[in-house]
Amino acid sequence: MPPDLPPDLPLGAPLPGWRPPPRPGRDSLAGRYCRLEPLRRDHAAELRAAHLLDASIWTYLPYGPFPDEAALADWIAWDASGPDPLFFAVREAVSGRALGVLSYLRIAPGAGSIEIGHVNFSAPLQRCPAATEAVTLLIGQAFALGYRRLEWKCDALNRASRRAAERYGLSHEGVFRQAAVVKGRNRDTAWFAAIDAEWPALKAAYETWLDPANFDAGGRQIVPLSELTRPILAARDPALASGPEAGLASRDGRPDNPGEHHQEDQG
């Protein structure tokens, strides 16, 4: 029974029948272009080999790079095997290799809120359908479980991550100044989120973009994802709404599919 509240003050909308959702489990998620597997020590060899191709992917993360496979395996065992953050390896379908990681974190069933972060996609995974699908699989599962809010936070200087958040249809909610210290440096944190009312439109946008019919014979997208998600945004990131980065083409000629290798979690 909700408490009696003063009738003369503004109040949030009632949520009759709402119940906290369950926590996501350590279960694999399968898509057309990739498979998400609960992160394990035995992923370390493939991830290490892929991550060696670009050391800059660790720039905004609060850990790494790791000196060798054993150190990465130990980090997985000790720091990346718990329920929150809940880590997944991204196994790309064509190569069959584990080429990146991402996670749920700050899982708050009581608030109906969950975050995606620790996104670290190696060079072979960046800018391909598998990278996009990996993130959308976690977004879809979160809303399917009953979460009301899906968050994305990143270093405010990490423009690739800010572009990616907006590309997924996550609305800009501001910048928290001096929110953290990461690797001995200040971090301002940019916030993005989607809510459950936006999920049906986001789901349709993701399905349209991921459809094989949206790619030509050379694997190039026909309709950019941002074109599909832009009408869903409650607010755009003012740092990205204009200027030279608007509509920036990727190095393989596919506009609007920015590398997602600098996305991280600390909020």
DALIN-V839237 format. One record per backbone hydrogen bond with DSSP energy under -1.0 kcal/mol. NH is the residue of the N-H (numbers start at 1). CO is the residue of the C=O. If there is no record, write none. Layout:
nh:NH co:CO
nh:NH co:CO
//
This chain:
nh:9 co:6
nh:18 co:15
nh:27 co:25
nh:29 co:36
nh:31 co:34
nh:35 co:91
nh:36 co:29
nh:37 co:89
nh:39 co:87
nh:43 co:40
nh:44 co:41
nh:47 co:43
nh:48 co:44
nh:49 co:45
nh:50 co:46
nh:51 co:47
nh:52 co:48
nh:53 co:50
nh:54 co:51
nh:57 co:54
nh:58 co:55
nh:59 co:56
nh:72 co:68
nh:73 co:69
nh:74 co:70
nh:75 co:71
nh:76 co:72
nh:77 co:73
nh:78 co:74
nh:79 co:75
nh:86 co:104
nh:88 co:102
nh:89 co:37
nh:90 co:100
nh:91 co:35
nh:92 co:97
nh:93 co:33
nh:96 co:92
nh:99 co:90
nh:101 co:120
nh:102 co:88
nh:103 co:117
nh:104 co:86
nh:105 co:115
nh:108 co:113
nh:112 co:108
nh:113 co:108
nh:114 co:149
nh:115 co:105
nh:116 co:151
nh:117 co:103
nh:120 co:101
nh:122 co:99
nh:125 co:122
nh:126 co:122
nh:132 co:128
nh:133 co:129
nh:134 co:130
nh:135 co:131
nh:136 co:132
nh:137 co:133
nh:138 co:134
nh:139 co:135
nh:140 co:136
nh:141 co:137
nh:142 co:138
nh:143 co:139
nh:144 co:140
nh:145 co:141
nh:147 co:142
nh:148 co:112
nh:149 co:112
nh:150 co:194
nh:151 co:114
nh:152 co:192
nh:154 co:190
nh:156 co:188
nh:158 co:155
nh:159 co:157
nh:162 co:158
nh:163 co:159
nh:164 co:160
nh:165 co:161
nh:166 co:162
nh:167 co:163
nh:168 co:164
nh:169 co:166
nh:170 co:165
nh:171 co:193
nh:172 co:235
nh:173 co:191
nh:176 co:189
nh:179 co:187
nh:180 co:187
nh:182 co:185
nh:185 co:182
nh:187 co:180
nh:189 co:176
nh:190 co:154
nh:191 co:174
nh:192 co:152
nh:193 co:171
nh:194 co:150
nh:196 co:148
nh:198 co:195
nh:202 co:198
nh:203 co:199
nh:204 co:200
nh:205 co:201
nh:206 co:202
nh:207 co:203
nh:208 co:204
nh:209 co:205
nh:210 co:206
nh:211 co:207
nh:214 co:211
nh:215 co:212
nh:216 co:220
nh:219 co:216
nh:222 co:214
nh:229 co:225
nh:230 co:226
nh:232 co:229
nh:233 co:230
nh:240 co:237
nh:241 co:237
nh:246 co:243
nh:248 co:245
nh:253 co:250
nh:256 co:248
//
